[in-house]
């Protein structure tokens, strides 16, 4: 009984990681995730995919189970701006539970590539600030390998990439609900801001995201990269960043 109680407590902790996290730490972790994904050439996200990406959701999700299971995590969402650089980050989270015979725990890093403006806008204008992958937009496992050939037109609105450590095998994002964390954004930027304002470039880029922009610099390309058509792009210098408000508040 004590073991079951400990597992349940652990599930609650994991499910609660979506709320009240230090945004600066979440952004730094997102930068690390991008760097780690690209360290192994044969398993990395193709450069062409990242160059064509209209947006990225980068998350760390924990899952644990002992008959009952729970999953929760947090991360950031950024969009590519018209000059090819990346927007300020918007806080996102996910969580959920399930029932079934499963015992174990894992932590999984996700990079979710948004392949179209429509996919980005789905997050910026989502009713209630939530998007369900596989329902609101199609999601598929993305091609891998740094030099992998990628079709001109992506096969899905979203490509998903994951790296897991734990006892669960096979990670699917189908049905995953991603939520805009409005209170975290308000605490981080010092005022209420919407995901649409952040992703459109209306919110200045915070100095706390410098490491993230550095990690993404190889994929910061000058537009135009048009829907269904790619033209030659060049790397542009990262845009200046500004200091954001300190974060201590919780959801």
Secondary structure, DSSP 8 states (H G I E B T S, - for coil): -HHHHHHHHHHHHHHGGGSS--HHHHHHHHHHHHHHHTSSGGGSB-HHHHHH-SEEEEEEEEEEEEEEEEEEEEEEEEEB-TTS-B---EEEEEEEEEEEEEEEEEEEEEEEEE-SHHHHHHHHT-GGGEEEBTTTB-EEE--BSTT----SS-SSSEEEEEEEEES------TT-EEEE-HHHHHHHHTS---HHHHHTT-S--BGGGHHHHHHHGGG-B-S--BTTB-----B------B---------
